[in-house]
Amino acid sequence: MYTSKITGLGYYVPENVVTNDDLSKLMDTNDAWIQERTGIQERRHIKKGDGNSTSVMGVKAATLALERANLVPNDIDMIVFATLSPDMYFPGGGVEVQEMMGMRTIPALDVRNQCSGFVYAISVADQFIKTGMYKNVLVIGSENHSGGLDFSTRGRSVSVIFGDGAGAAVLSRNEAGKGGILSTHLHSEGKHKDELALKGPSTGHWVPQIIAENPQEDIPYYPVMNGQFVFKHAIVRFSEVIEEGLQANNLEVKDIDMFIPHQANLRISQFIQHKLKLTDDQVFNNIQKYGNTTAASIPIALTEAWEAGKIKEGDLVVLAAFGSGFTWGSVIIRW
Ligand code: ACO
């Protein structure tokens, strides 16, 4: 049995900065409300004509991650691509990355687990490496939210939260007992699927039906979110799954050197930090700059923390996420 180790990290965000004041010109909102409720000061949005898309941003993040892993595209044995905002309904982003990066005919798998997408994708990649089937797996989380949000006042409670961007990690085979990913823990609870969802276009809300109904109020092609319900569940599940991961490895909260939460909302991260009694040095947040980038948020934050020298060899790094589905999970890493 092997373990997998993160050997390369990269991220990419569009250049176009959108501040809270910019949003207040499109809808009835303001900087104070957004900062107080979410901690977000600004986010990045793809700009028409800048060449970006979910897959293109994924490739940019992946290119950097590969360089840092000292690998070339032909060294990659598998792509796992996490997104809720693919360029096309089908096929998925994984095959676009395979084509754009000129890779061999390796497997390309798309993961549809929203905010938990990157944690799920890491877990999938980890299994393929642990068993010895593959040596190097490229994991990408990328989102183009701005292309699909309601920027009128009707959509303000959702659209101010999300931003665009991509992050990537290369997982490589490591000898067992020499660190790397210690364990991953995944969960779901589908009974809450309607609390944070985008219902169409899909076979349940197919395009002719959407056009025929011409809905004025209940528009199924914009995301809906029961914010307070999501918040309450997030803080419980985040804490549970972190504890589950620590216990599985006979570790305690005090052993954590760096906790990278999915950047859902700064208030959620602060609540968990407080609940677990983590110091400011043990937690990394960057939602203030990028908003919630869903599947991209953990790899962007992980890369920034690593670039800033906040993660060193031998550190215990914990990733955790919660989101639509509901789904949630954690990853425990000895760096
Ligand atoms: N600007 C100004 N006012 C707004 C905005 C806005 N952007 N959005 C909503 N409001 C108004 C509402 O209309 C409401 O007005 P009313 O009292 O006149 O009816 C008022 O603000 C309060 O609305 P609430 O929805 O009760 O506000 P709340 O304090 O719950 O904050 C928020 C909303 C930020 C979404 C919060 O519920 C939350 O953080 N939930 C967690 C969900 C989350 O983080 N989701 C991220 C994605 S999921 C994930 O990644 C886990």
Boltz pocket constraint, residues with backbone or C-beta under 6 A from the ligand:
constraints:
  - pocket:
      binder: B
      contacts: [[A, 28], [A, 29], [A, 30], [A, 33], [A, 34], [A, 37], [A, 38], [A, 115], [A, 156], [A, 157], [A, 158], [A, 160], [A, 161], [A, 196], [A, 225], [A, 226], [A, 227], [A, 228], [A, 230], [A, 231], [A, 234], [A, 263], [A, 264], [A, 265], [A, 267], [A, 268], [A, 292], [A, 322], [A, 323], [A, 324]]
      max_distance: 6.0
